Amino acid sequence: MVRRKLQLLLLLKPLDDYAVAAQSHGLPRIANPQILHHLDSRSKVHREAIRFCQNVLRRKLVDWEPILRDNVSQPIRNVDMVVTVGGDGTLLHASHFVDDSIPLLGVNSDPTQVAEVEEFGNQYDATRSTGFLCAATVDNFEQILDDILEGQILPSELSRISICVNSAPLSTYALNDVLVAHQCPAAVSRFSFRLGVLSSVLFTLILVGHALSKCQLLVYRIKRNGQSCSPAVNCRSSGLRVSTAAGSTAAMLSAGGYQMPILSWDLQYMVREPISPGAASNLMHGFLNPDQNVEVAWFGKEGVIYIDGCNVCYTVKDEDTLEISSSKAPVLKVYLPPCLLEKRVLPIRRTSDAEKLKVSRL
Protein backbone atom coordinates (compact mmCIF):
# COMPACT_ATOMS: atom_id res chain seq x y z
CA MET A 1 0.00 0.00 0.00
CA VAL A 2 1.42 3.37 -1.05
CA ARG A 3 1.43 5.92 1.72
CA ARG A 4 -0.12 9.27 0.84
CA LYS A 5 2.16 12.25 0.86
CA LEU A 6 1.42 14.56 3.73
CA GLN A 7 0.63 18.18 2.97
CA LEU A 8 2.63 20.58 5.15
CA LEU A 9 2.55 24.34 5.49
CA LEU A 10 5.86 25.91 6.53
CA LEU A 11 4.99 29.14 8.38
CA LEU A 12 7.99 31.46 8.66
CA LYS A 13 8.79 34.39 10.87
CA PRO A 14 9.74 37.29 8.55
CA LEU A 15 13.45 37.96 8.18
CA ASP A 16 12.94 41.73 8.29
CA ASP A 17 11.64 41.62 11.89
CA TYR A 18 15.21 42.15 13.09
CA ALA A 19 15.77 45.04 10.68
CA VAL A 20 12.61 46.70 12.00
CA ALA A 21 13.97 46.42 15.53
CA ALA A 22 17.15 48.21 14.49
CA GLN A 23 15.57 50.97 12.39
CA SER A 24 12.76 53.48 12.57
CA HIS A 25 11.42 55.09 9.39
CA GLY A 26 14.48 53.75 7.54
CA LEU A 27 16.94 55.44 9.93
CA PRO A 28 19.11 53.66 12.49
CA ARG A 29 17.65 54.00 15.97
CA ILE A 30 20.22 51.83 17.75
CA ALA A 31 23.74 53.23 18.02
CA ASN A 32 25.24 50.55 20.26
CA PRO A 33 27.39 48.36 17.97
CA GLN A 34 27.03 45.38 20.30
CA ILE A 35 23.24 45.46 20.01
CA LEU A 36 23.44 45.85 16.24
CA HIS A 37 25.80 42.87 16.10
CA HIS A 38 23.39 40.87 18.27
CA LEU A 39 20.42 41.67 15.99
CA ASP A 40 22.47 40.83 12.90
CA SER A 41 23.46 37.53 14.48
CA ARG A 42 19.83 36.74 15.27
CA SER A 43 18.81 37.44 11.68
CA LYS A 44 21.54 35.17 10.30
CA VAL A 45 20.71 32.34 12.71
CA HIS A 46 17.02 32.56 11.80
CA ARG A 47 17.82 32.58 8.07
CA GLU A 48 20.02 29.51 8.43
CA ALA A 49 17.29 27.74 10.42
CA ILE A 50 14.81 28.35 7.60
CA ARG A 51 17.25 26.94 5.06
CA PHE A 52 17.92 23.92 7.24
CA CYS A 53 14.22 23.11 7.70
CA GLN A 54 13.54 23.50 3.99
CA ASN A 55 16.42 21.15 3.12
CA VAL A 56 15.08 18.55 5.57
CA LEU A 57 11.59 18.76 4.06
CA ARG A 58 12.99 18.28 0.55
CA ARG A 59 14.34 14.89 1.64
CA LYS A 60 11.03 13.68 3.06
CA LEU A 61 7.95 12.12 1.53
CA VAL A 62 5.90 15.28 1.99
CA ASP A 63 4.55 18.12 -0.10
CA TRP A 64 5.10 21.48 1.53
CA GLU A 65 4.66 25.15 0.86
CA PRO A 66 6.45 28.04 2.60
CA ILE A 67 4.58 31.17 3.58
CA LEU A 68 5.52 34.19 5.66
CA ARG A 69 3.67 34.60 8.93
CA ASP A 70 2.38 38.06 8.06
CA ASN A 71 0.80 36.77 4.84
CA VAL A 72 -1.60 34.47 6.68
CA SER A 73 -4.94 36.18 7.22
CA GLN A 74 -7.49 33.45 6.44
CA PRO A 75 -8.20 30.06 8.07
CA ILE A 76 -5.64 27.41 7.16
CA ARG A 77 -7.20 24.39 5.48
CA ASN A 78 -6.31 21.38 3.32
CA VAL A 79 -3.01 20.61 5.07
CA ASP A 80 -2.04 17.80 7.43
CA MET A 81 0.28 19.85 9.63
CA VAL A 82 1.68 23.33 10.07
CA VAL A 83 5.38 23.69 10.88
CA THR A 84 6.25 27.10 12.30
CA VAL A 85 9.82 28.40 12.16
CA GLY A 86 10.43 31.28 14.55
CA GLY A 87 9.40 31.26 18.19
CA ASP A 88 6.30 31.26 20.37
CA GLY A 89 4.97 34.36 18.60
CA THR A 90 4.95 32.57 15.25
CA LEU A 91 3.25 29.52 16.75
CA LEU A 92 0.67 31.76 18.47
CA HIS A 93 -0.04 33.47 15.17
CA ALA A 94 -0.58 30.12 13.46
CA SER A 95 -2.91 28.97 16.24
CA HIS A 96 -5.35 31.76 15.37
CA PHE A 97 -5.95 30.25 11.93
CA VAL A 98 -6.30 26.51 12.61
CA ASP A 99 -9.07 24.40 14.07
CA ASP A 100 -8.70 21.17 16.05
CA SER A 101 -7.94 19.06 12.96
CA ILE A 102 -4.52 20.50 12.05
CA PRO A 103 -1.60 19.97 14.47
CA LEU A 104 1.25 22.45 14.90
CA LEU A 105 4.95 21.75 15.25
CA GLY A 106 7.02 24.68 16.41
CA VAL A 107 10.70 25.02 15.49
CA ASN A 108 12.56 27.51 17.67
CA SER A 109 14.84 29.04 15.07
CA ASP A 110 16.97 31.13 17.43
CA PRO A 111 17.09 29.74 20.99
CA THR A 112 18.54 31.82 23.80
CA GLN A 113 22.19 30.97 24.48
CA VAL A 114 22.96 30.80 28.20
CA ALA A 115 26.65 31.62 27.75
CA GLU A 116 25.78 34.69 25.68
CA VAL A 117 23.36 35.97 28.31
CA GLU A 118 25.91 35.43 31.08
CA GLU A 119 28.58 37.34 29.15
CA PHE A 120 26.55 40.25 27.78
CA GLY A 121 23.37 40.30 29.87
CA ASN A 122 24.55 43.26 31.95
CA GLN A 123 25.23 45.33 28.81
CA TYR A 124 22.07 44.71 26.75
CA ASP A 125 19.20 42.25 26.43
CA ALA A 126 21.07 39.24 25.13
CA THR A 127 18.12 36.85 25.23
CA ARG A 128 16.87 35.38 21.98
CA SER A 129 13.78 33.19 21.57
CA THR A 130 12.21 31.30 24.47
CA GLY A 131 10.27 28.80 22.36
CA PHE A 132 8.26 27.55 25.33
CA LEU A 133 5.79 25.65 23.12
CA CYS A 134 8.29 24.72 20.39
CA ALA A 135 9.21 21.03 20.39
CA ALA A 136 12.07 21.36 17.91
CA THR A 137 15.23 23.27 17.09
CA VAL A 138 17.58 22.70 14.16
CA ASP A 139 19.34 20.13 16.35
CA ASN A 140 16.38 17.73 16.53
CA PHE A 141 13.92 18.87 13.85
CA GLU A 142 14.62 16.00 11.44
CA GLN A 143 14.35 13.35 14.16
CA ILE A 144 11.08 14.76 15.49
CA LEU A 145 9.67 15.08 11.98
CA ASP A 146 10.58 11.43 11.25
CA ASP A 147 8.88 10.34 14.48
CA ILE A 148 5.74 12.27 13.51
CA LEU A 149 5.69 10.83 9.98
CA GLU A 150 6.11 7.32 11.37
CA GLY A 151 3.34 7.85 13.93
CA GLN A 152 5.63 7.39 16.92
CA ILE A 153 4.60 10.62 18.64
CA LEU A 154 1.20 12.27 18.79
CA PRO A 155 0.23 15.90 19.39
CA SER A 156 -1.06 17.09 22.73
CA GLU A 157 -4.36 18.93 23.07
CA LEU A 158 -4.24 22.41 24.61
CA SER A 159 -7.30 24.29 25.74
CA ARG A 160 -8.17 27.64 24.17
CA ILE A 161 -10.50 30.51 25.01
CA SER A 162 -13.53 31.60 23.01
CA ILE A 163 -15.02 35.07 23.21
CA CYS A 164 -18.54 36.08 22.22
CA VAL A 165 -19.52 39.73 21.85
CA ASN A 166 -23.27 40.32 21.99
CA SER A 167 -23.75 36.54 21.50
CA ALA A 168 -21.71 36.59 18.26
CA PRO A 169 -18.52 34.49 18.46
CA LEU A 170 -15.23 36.12 17.52
CA SER A 171 -13.29 34.26 14.85
CA THR A 172 -10.07 34.20 16.90
CA TYR A 173 -9.48 31.79 19.76
CA ALA A 174 -6.92 32.67 22.41
CA LEU A 175 -4.17 30.15 23.12
CA ASN A 176 -2.52 32.18 25.89
CA ASP A 177 -4.88 34.74 27.38
CA VAL A 178 -7.55 37.39 26.98
CA LEU A 179 -7.28 40.86 28.47
CA VAL A 180 -10.33 43.12 28.72
CA ALA A 181 -9.27 46.66 29.57
CA HIS A 182 -9.39 50.33 28.69
CA GLN A 183 -7.28 51.15 25.64
CA CYS A 184 -5.27 53.55 27.81
CA PRO A 185 -3.13 51.65 30.36
CA ALA A 186 -3.35 54.55 32.82
CA ALA A 187 -7.16 54.64 32.87
CA VAL A 188 -9.27 52.94 35.54
CA SER A 189 -11.97 50.39 34.79
CA ARG A 190 -14.75 49.66 37.26
CA PHE A 191 -16.31 46.25 37.28
CA SER A 192 -18.18 43.91 39.50
CA PHE A 193 -17.96 40.13 39.67
CA ARG A 194 -18.89 37.17 41.74
CA LEU A 195 -17.46 33.69 42.17
CA GLY A 196 -20.25 31.57 43.56
CA VAL A 197 -21.18 27.93 43.85
CA LEU A 198 -23.03 27.93 40.53
CA SER A 199 -21.60 26.86 37.20
CA SER A 200 -21.19 30.24 35.63
CA VAL A 201 -19.78 33.54 36.71
CA LEU A 202 -21.08 36.95 35.76
CA PHE A 203 -18.57 39.74 35.49
CA THR A 204 -19.98 43.21 34.94
CA LEU A 205 -17.47 45.86 34.00
CA ILE A 206 -18.00 49.59 34.02
CA LEU A 207 -15.29 51.49 32.26
CA VAL A 208 -14.06 54.53 34.11
CA GLY A 209 -12.17 56.88 31.85
CA HIS A 210 -12.12 60.59 32.34
CA ALA A 211 -15.78 60.89 33.29
CA LEU A 212 -16.28 58.79 36.39
CA SER A 213 -19.39 60.74 37.40
CA LYS A 214 -21.19 59.59 34.27
CA CYS A 215 -20.88 55.88 35.06
CA GLN A 216 -23.99 54.04 36.13
CA LEU A 217 -24.21 51.21 38.63
CA LEU A 218 -25.77 48.00 37.38
CA VAL A 219 -27.51 44.97 38.82
CA TYR A 220 -25.04 42.11 39.01
CA ARG A 221 -26.00 38.49 39.24
CA ILE A 222 -24.87 34.96 38.56
CA LYS A 223 -27.04 32.96 36.21
CA ARG A 224 -27.63 29.28 35.83
CA ASN A 225 -30.73 27.98 34.09
CA GLY A 226 -32.24 31.44 34.32
CA GLN A 227 -31.83 31.69 38.11
CA SER A 228 -30.36 34.82 39.68
CA CYS A 229 -28.19 35.14 42.73
CA SER A 230 -26.98 37.85 45.09
CA PRO A 231 -25.09 41.01 44.10
CA ALA A 232 -21.48 40.58 43.08
CA VAL A 233 -18.33 42.07 44.58
CA ASN A 234 -17.55 45.60 43.36
CA CYS A 235 -14.01 46.69 42.57
CA ARG A 236 -11.93 49.08 40.50
CA SER A 237 -8.81 48.04 38.63
CA SER A 238 -6.87 48.10 35.37
CA GLY A 239 -8.93 45.36 33.73
CA LEU A 240 -9.46 41.62 33.75
CA ARG A 241 -7.14 38.90 32.42
CA VAL A 242 -8.19 35.29 31.77
CA SER A 243 -5.56 32.74 30.79
CA THR A 244 -5.30 29.13 29.73
CA ALA A 245 -2.82 26.65 31.13
CA ALA A 246 -0.46 27.43 28.25
CA GLY A 247 -0.76 31.15 28.99
CA SER A 248 -0.27 30.75 32.73
CA THR A 249 3.51 31.04 32.28
CA ALA A 250 3.25 34.37 30.45
CA ALA A 251 1.66 37.60 31.72
CA MET A 252 -0.37 35.73 34.33
CA LEU A 253 2.74 34.34 36.02
CA SER A 254 4.51 37.71 35.80
CA ALA A 255 1.57 39.31 37.60
CA GLY A 256 1.76 36.85 40.48
CA GLY A 257 -0.45 34.05 39.16
CA TYR A 258 0.26 30.33 39.21
CA GLN A 259 1.79 28.13 36.54
CA MET A 260 -0.76 25.48 35.67
CA PRO A 261 -0.18 21.94 34.34
CA ILE A 262 0.14 22.41 30.59
CA LEU A 263 -2.72 20.00 29.80
CA SER A 264 -5.14 21.47 32.32
CA TRP A 265 -8.55 22.51 30.98
CA ASP A 266 -9.13 25.07 33.71
CA LEU A 267 -8.89 28.81 33.18
CA GLN A 268 -7.19 31.24 35.54
CA TYR A 269 -8.42 34.79 36.00
CA MET A 270 -6.91 37.82 37.68
CA VAL A 271 -8.15 41.33 38.34
CA ARG A 272 -5.30 43.65 37.39
CA GLU A 273 -4.14 46.09 40.04
CA PRO A 274 -7.32 46.17 42.15
CA ILE A 275 -7.87 49.39 44.09
CA SER A 276 -8.71 48.87 47.77
CA PRO A 277 -10.44 45.49 47.35
CA GLY A 278 -10.93 45.18 51.11
CA ALA A 279 -12.74 42.03 52.21
CA ALA A 280 -12.88 40.82 48.61
CA SER A 281 -9.09 40.74 48.20
CA ASN A 282 -9.04 36.94 48.15
CA LEU A 283 -11.41 37.00 45.16
CA MET A 284 -9.21 39.06 42.86
CA HIS A 285 -7.56 35.90 41.53
CA GLY A 286 -8.95 32.44 40.98
CA PHE A 287 -9.77 29.56 38.66
CA LEU A 288 -12.68 28.44 36.52
CA ASN A 289 -13.63 24.89 35.67
CA PRO A 290 -14.26 23.98 32.02
CA ASP A 291 -18.04 24.20 32.56
CA GLN A 292 -17.80 27.76 33.84
CA ASN A 293 -17.82 30.96 31.84
CA VAL A 294 -17.23 34.65 32.40
CA GLU A 295 -19.92 37.05 31.25
CA VAL A 296 -19.00 40.70 30.90
CA ALA A 297 -21.20 43.75 30.43
CA TRP A 298 -19.13 46.70 29.27
CA PHE A 299 -20.05 50.29 30.04
CA GLY A 300 -17.83 53.02 28.63
CA LYS A 301 -16.74 54.58 25.38
CA GLU A 302 -13.32 52.96 25.04
CA GLY A 303 -12.68 49.31 25.69
CA VAL A 304 -10.51 46.68 24.03
CA ILE A 305 -10.33 42.89 24.00
CA TYR A 306 -6.68 41.87 23.60
CA ILE A 307 -6.16 38.28 22.42
CA ASP A 308 -2.72 36.74 22.98
CA GLY A 309 -1.02 40.10 23.30
CA CYS A 310 -1.58 43.30 21.35
CA ASN A 311 -1.62 42.06 17.75
CA VAL A 312 -5.24 40.80 17.78
CA CYS A 313 -7.65 43.37 19.19
CA TYR A 314 -11.40 43.91 19.16
CA THR A 315 -13.10 47.11 20.25
CA VAL A 316 -16.00 47.01 22.68
CA LYS A 317 -18.42 49.85 23.22
CA ASP A 318 -20.95 50.94 25.77
CA GLU A 319 -23.37 48.17 26.83
CA ASP A 320 -21.65 45.43 24.83
CA THR A 321 -21.82 42.02 26.51
CA LEU A 322 -19.02 39.47 26.44
CA GLU A 323 -18.83 35.80 27.28
CA ILE A 324 -15.42 34.19 27.88
CA SER A 325 -15.08 30.42 28.22
CA SER A 326 -13.02 27.40 27.21
CA SER A 327 -15.84 24.95 26.58
CA LYS A 328 -16.86 26.59 23.28
CA ALA A 329 -13.34 26.77 21.85
CA PRO A 330 -11.81 23.90 19.85
CA VAL A 331 -8.65 22.43 21.30
CA LEU A 332 -5.31 23.16 19.67
CA LYS A 333 -3.20 20.16 18.72
CA VAL A 334 0.50 20.85 19.29
CA TYR A 335 3.59 18.70 19.40
CA LEU A 336 5.06 19.78 22.73
CA PRO A 337 8.60 19.46 24.11
CA PRO A 338 8.85 16.29 26.26
CA CYS A 339 10.31 18.35 29.11
CA LEU A 340 7.14 20.43 29.20
CA LEU A 341 4.94 17.36 29.54
CA GLU A 342 7.19 15.92 32.23
CA LYS A 343 7.51 19.15 34.21
CA ARG A 344 5.81 19.07 37.59
CA VAL A 345 4.13 22.16 38.94
CA LEU A 346 2.89 22.97 42.41
CA PRO A 347 -0.77 22.25 43.22
CA ILE A 348 -3.15 25.10 42.43
CA ARG A 349 -4.89 26.77 45.34
CA ARG A 350 -8.61 26.95 44.69
CA THR A 351 -11.35 28.91 46.39
CA SER A 352 -12.55 26.84 49.34
CA ASP A 353 -16.20 26.04 49.99
CA ALA A 354 -16.02 28.26 53.07
CA GLU A 355 -14.78 31.18 50.99
CA LYS A 356 -17.52 30.56 48.41
CA LEU A 357 -20.13 30.56 51.17
CA LYS A 358 -18.68 33.79 52.55
CA VAL A 359 -18.96 35.40 49.12
CA SER A 360 -22.53 34.22 48.66
CA ARG A 361 -23.46 36.08 51.84
CA LEU A 362 -21.96 39.39 50.71
C-alpha positions as CSV (number, residue, x, y, z in Angstrom):
1,M,0.0,0.0,0.0
2,V,1.4,3.4,-1.0
3,R,1.4,5.9,1.7
4,R,-0.1,9.3,0.8
5,K,2.2,12.2,0.9
6,L,1.4,14.6,3.7
7,Q,0.6,18.2,3.0
8,L,2.6,20.6,5.2
9,L,2.5,24.3,5.5
10,L,5.9,25.9,6.5
11,L,5.0,29.1,8.4
12,L,8.0,31.5,8.7
13,K,8.8,34.4,10.9
14,P,9.7,37.3,8.6
15,L,13.5,38.0,8.2
16,D,12.9,41.7,8.3
17,D,11.6,41.6,11.9
18,Y,15.2,42.2,13.1
19,A,15.8,45.0,10.7
20,V,12.6,46.7,12.0
21,A,14.0,46.4,15.5
22,A,17.2,48.2,14.5
23,Q,15.6,51.0,12.4
24,S,12.8,53.5,12.6
25,H,11.4,55.1,9.4
26,G,14.5,53.7,7.5
27,L,16.9,55.4,9.9
28,P,19.1,53.7,12.5
29,R,17.7,54.0,16.0
30,I,20.2,51.8,17.7
31,A,23.7,53.2,18.0
32,N,25.2,50.5,20.3
33,P,27.4,48.4,18.0
34,Q,27.0,45.4,20.3
35,I,23.2,45.5,20.0
36,L,23.4,45.8,16.2
37,H,25.8,42.9,16.1
38,H,23.4,40.9,18.3
39,L,20.4,41.7,16.0
40,D,22.5,40.8,12.9
41,S,23.5,37.5,14.5
42,R,19.8,36.7,15.3
43,S,18.8,37.4,11.7
44,K,21.5,35.2,10.3
45,V,20.7,32.3,12.7
46,H,17.0,32.6,11.8
47,R,17.8,32.6,8.1
48,E,20.0,29.5,8.4
49,A,17.3,27.7,10.4
50,I,14.8,28.4,7.6
51,R,17.2,26.9,5.1
52,F,17.9,23.9,7.2
53,C,14.2,23.1,7.7
54,Q,13.5,23.5,4.0
55,N,16.4,21.1,3.1
56,V,15.1,18.6,5.6
57,L,11.6,18.8,4.1
58,R,13.0,18.3,0.6
59,R,14.3,14.9,1.6
60,K,11.0,13.7,3.1
61,L,8.0,12.1,1.5
62,V,5.9,15.3,2.0
63,D,4.5,18.1,-0.1
64,W,5.1,21.5,1.5
65,E,4.7,25.1,0.9
66,P,6.5,28.0,2.6
67,I,4.6,31.2,3.6
68,L,5.5,34.2,5.7
69,R,3.7,34.6,8.9
70,D,2.4,38.1,8.1
71,N,0.8,36.8,4.8
72,V,-1.6,34.5,6.7
73,S,-4.9,36.2,7.2
74,Q,-7.5,33.4,6.4
75,P,-8.2,30.1,8.1
76,I,-5.6,27.4,7.2
77,R,-7.2,24.4,5.5
78,N,-6.3,21.4,3.3
79,V,-3.0,20.6,5.1
80,D,-2.0,17.8,7.4
81,M,0.3,19.8,9.6
82,V,1.7,23.3,10.1
83,V,5.4,23.7,10.9
84,T,6.3,27.1,12.3
85,V,9.8,28.4,12.2
86,G,10.4,31.3,14.5
87,G,9.4,31.3,18.2
88,D,6.3,31.3,20.4
89,G,5.0,34.4,18.6
90,T,4.9,32.6,15.3
91,L,3.3,29.5,16.8
92,L,0.7,31.8,18.5
93,H,0.0,33.5,15.2
94,A,-0.6,30.1,13.5
95,S,-2.9,29.0,16.2
96,H,-5.3,31.8,15.4
97,F,-6.0,30.2,11.9
98,V,-6.3,26.5,12.6
99,D,-9.1,24.4,14.1
100,D,-8.7,21.2,16.0
101,S,-7.9,19.1,13.0
102,I,-4.5,20.5,12.1
103,P,-1.6,20.0,14.5
104,L,1.2,22.4,14.9
105,L,4.9,21.8,15.2
106,G,7.0,24.7,16.4
107,V,10.7,25.0,15.5
108,N,12.6,27.5,17.7
109,S,14.8,29.0,15.1
110,D,17.0,31.1,17.4
111,P,17.1,29.7,21.0
112,T,18.5,31.8,23.8
113,Q,22.2,31.0,24.5
114,V,23.0,30.8,28.2
115,A,26.7,31.6,27.8
116,E,25.8,34.7,25.7
117,V,23.4,36.0,28.3
118,E,25.9,35.4,31.1
119,E,28.6,37.3,29.1
120,F,26.6,40.2,27.8
121,G,23.4,40.3,29.9
122,N,24.6,43.3,31.9
123,Q,25.2,45.3,28.8
124,Y,22.1,44.7,26.7
125,D,19.2,42.3,26.4
126,A,21.1,39.2,25.1
127,T,18.1,36.9,25.2
128,R,16.9,35.4,22.0
129,S,13.8,33.2,21.6
130,T,12.2,31.3,24.5
131,G,10.3,28.8,22.4
132,F,8.3,27.6,25.3
133,L,5.8,25.7,23.1
134,C,8.3,24.7,20.4
135,A,9.2,21.0,20.4
136,A,12.1,21.4,17.9
137,T,15.2,23.3,17.1
138,V,17.6,22.7,14.2
139,D,19.3,20.1,16.4
140,N,16.4,17.7,16.5
141,F,13.9,18.9,13.8
142,E,14.6,16.0,11.4
143,Q,14.3,13.3,14.2
144,I,11.1,14.8,15.5
145,L,9.7,15.1,12.0
146,D,10.6,11.4,11.3
147,D,8.9,10.3,14.5
148,I,5.7,12.3,13.5
149,L,5.7,10.8,10.0
150,E,6.1,7.3,11.4
151,G,3.3,7.9,13.9
152,Q,5.6,7.4,16.9
153,I,4.6,10.6,18.6
154,L,1.2,12.3,18.8
155,P,0.2,15.9,19.4
156,S,-1.1,17.1,22.7
157,E,-4.4,18.9,23.1
158,L,-4.2,22.4,24.6
159,S,-7.3,24.3,25.7
160,R,-8.2,27.6,24.2
161,I,-10.5,30.5,25.0
162,S,-13.5,31.6,23.0
163,I,-15.0,35.1,23.2
164,C,-18.5,36.1,22.2
165,V,-19.5,39.7,21.9
166,N,-23.3,40.3,22.0
167,S,-23.7,36.5,21.5
168,A,-21.7,36.6,18.3
169,P,-18.5,34.5,18.5
170,L,-15.2,36.1,17.5
171,S,-13.3,34.3,14.9
172,T,-10.1,34.2,16.9
173,Y,-9.5,31.8,19.8
174,A,-6.9,32.7,22.4
175,L,-4.2,30.2,23.1
176,N,-2.5,32.2,25.9
177,D,-4.9,34.7,27.4
178,V,-7.5,37.4,27.0
179,L,-7.3,40.9,28.5
180,V,-10.3,43.1,28.7
181,A,-9.3,46.7,29.6
182,H,-9.4,50.3,28.7
183,Q,-7.3,51.2,25.6
184,C,-5.3,53.5,27.8
185,P,-3.1,51.7,30.4
186,A,-3.4,54.6,32.8
187,A,-7.2,54.6,32.9
188,V,-9.3,52.9,35.5
189,S,-12.0,50.4,34.8
190,R,-14.7,49.7,37.3
191,F,-16.3,46.3,37.3
192,S,-18.2,43.9,39.5
193,F,-18.0,40.1,39.7
194,R,-18.9,37.2,41.7
195,L,-17.5,33.7,42.2
196,G,-20.3,31.6,43.6
197,V,-21.2,27.9,43.9
198,L,-23.0,27.9,40.5
199,S,-21.6,26.9,37.2
200,S,-21.2,30.2,35.6
201,V,-19.8,33.5,36.7
202,L,-21.1,36.9,35.8
203,F,-18.6,39.7,35.5
204,T,-20.0,43.2,34.9
205,L,-17.5,45.9,34.0
206,I,-18.0,49.6,34.0
207,L,-15.3,51.5,32.3
208,V,-14.1,54.5,34.1
209,G,-12.2,56.9,31.9
210,H,-12.1,60.6,32.3
211,A,-15.8,60.9,33.3
212,L,-16.3,58.8,36.4
213,S,-19.4,60.7,37.4
214,K,-21.2,59.6,34.3
215,C,-20.9,55.9,35.1
216,Q,-24.0,54.0,36.1
217,L,-24.2,51.2,38.6
218,L,-25.8,48.0,37.4
219,V,-27.5,45.0,38.8
220,Y,-25.0,42.1,39.0
221,R,-26.0,38.5,39.2
222,I,-24.9,35.0,38.6
223,K,-27.0,33.0,36.2
224,R,-27.6,29.3,35.8
225,N,-30.7,28.0,34.1
226,G,-32.2,31.4,34.3
227,Q,-31.8,31.7,38.1
228,S,-30.4,34.8,39.7
229,C,-28.2,35.1,42.7
230,S,-27.0,37.8,45.1
231,P,-25.1,41.0,44.1
232,A,-21.5,40.6,43.1
233,V,-18.3,42.1,44.6
234,N,-17.6,45.6,43.4
235,C,-14.0,46.7,42.6
236,R,-11.9,49.1,40.5
237,S,-8.8,48.0,38.6
238,S,-6.9,48.1,35.4
239,G,-8.9,45.4,33.7
240,L,-9.5,41.6,33.8
241,R,-7.1,38.9,32.4
242,V,-8.2,35.3,31.8
243,S,-5.6,32.7,30.8
244,T,-5.3,29.1,29.7
245,A,-2.8,26.6,31.1
246,A,-0.5,27.4,28.3
247,G,-0.8,31.1,29.0
248,S,-0.3,30.7,32.7
249,T,3.5,31.0,32.3
250,A,3.3,34.4,30.4
251,A,1.7,37.6,31.7
252,M,-0.4,35.7,34.3
253,L,2.7,34.3,36.0
254,S,4.5,37.7,35.8
255,A,1.6,39.3,37.6
256,G,1.8,36.9,40.5
257,G,-0.4,34.0,39.2
258,Y,0.3,30.3,39.2
259,Q,1.8,28.1,36.5
260,M,-0.8,25.5,35.7
261,P,-0.2,21.9,34.3
262,I,0.1,22.4,30.6
263,L,-2.7,20.0,29.8
264,S,-5.1,21.5,32.3
265,W,-8.6,22.5,31.0
266,D,-9.1,25.1,33.7
267,L,-8.9,28.8,33.2
268,Q,-7.2,31.2,35.5
269,Y,-8.4,34.8,36.0
270,M,-6.9,37.8,37.7
271,V,-8.1,41.3,38.3
272,R,-5.3,43.6,37.4
273,E,-4.1,46.1,40.0
274,P,-7.3,46.2,42.2
275,I,-7.9,49.4,44.1
276,S,-8.7,48.9,47.8
277,P,-10.4,45.5,47.4
278,G,-10.9,45.2,51.1
279,A,-12.7,42.0,52.2
280,A,-12.9,40.8,48.6
281,S,-9.1,40.7,48.2
282,N,-9.0,36.9,48.2
283,L,-11.4,37.0,45.2
284,M,-9.2,39.1,42.9
285,H,-7.6,35.9,41.5
286,G,-9.0,32.4,41.0
287,F,-9.8,29.6,38.7
288,L,-12.7,28.4,36.5
289,N,-13.6,24.9,35.7
290,P,-14.3,24.0,32.0
291,D,-18.0,24.2,32.6
292,Q,-17.8,27.8,33.8
293,N,-17.8,31.0,31.8
294,V,-17.2,34.6,32.4
295,E,-19.9,37.0,31.3
296,V,-19.0,40.7,30.9
297,A,-21.2,43.8,30.4
298,W,-19.1,46.7,29.3
299,F,-20.1,50.3,30.0
300,G,-17.8,53.0,28.6
301,K,-16.7,54.6,25.4
302,E,-13.3,53.0,25.0
303,G,-12.7,49.3,25.7
304,V,-10.5,46.7,24.0
305,I,-10.3,42.9,24.0
306,Y,-6.7,41.9,23.6
307,I,-6.2,38.3,22.4
308,D,-2.7,36.7,23.0
309,G,-1.0,40.1,23.3
310,C,-1.6,43.3,21.4
311,N,-1.6,42.1,17.7
312,V,-5.2,40.8,17.8
313,C,-7.7,43.4,19.2
314,Y,-11.4,43.9,19.2
315,T,-13.1,47.1,20.3
316,V,-16.0,47.0,22.7
317,K,-18.4,49.9,23.2
318,D,-21.0,50.9,25.8
319,E,-23.4,48.2,26.8
320,D,-21.7,45.4,24.8
321,T,-21.8,42.0,26.5
322,L,-19.0,39.5,26.4
323,E,-18.8,35.8,27.3
324,I,-15.4,34.2,27.9
325,S,-15.1,30.4,28.2
326,S,-13.0,27.4,27.2
327,S,-15.8,24.9,26.6
328,K,-16.9,26.6,23.3
329,A,-13.3,26.8,21.8
330,P,-11.8,23.9,19.8
331,V,-8.6,22.4,21.3
332,L,-5.3,23.2,19.7
333,K,-3.2,20.2,18.7
334,V,0.5,20.9,19.3
335,Y,3.6,18.7,19.4
336,L,5.1,19.8,22.7
337,P,8.6,19.5,24.1
338,P,8.9,16.3,26.3
339,C,10.3,18.4,29.1
340,L,7.1,20.4,29.2
341,L,4.9,17.4,29.5
342,E,7.2,15.9,32.2
343,K,7.5,19.1,34.2
344,R,5.8,19.1,37.6
345,V,4.1,22.2,38.9
346,L,2.9,23.0,42.4
347,P,-0.8,22.2,43.2
348,I,-3.1,25.1,42.4
349,R,-4.9,26.8,45.3
350,R,-8.6,26.9,44.7
351,T,-11.3,28.9,46.4
352,S,-12.5,26.8,49.3
353,D,-16.2,26.0,50.0
354,A,-16.0,28.3,53.1
355,E,-14.8,31.2,51.0
356,K,-17.5,30.6,48.4
357,L,-20.1,30.6,51.2
358,K,-18.7,33.8,52.6
359,V,-19.0,35.4,49.1
360,S,-22.5,34.2,48.7
361,R,-23.5,36.1,51.8
362,L,-22.0,39.4,50.7
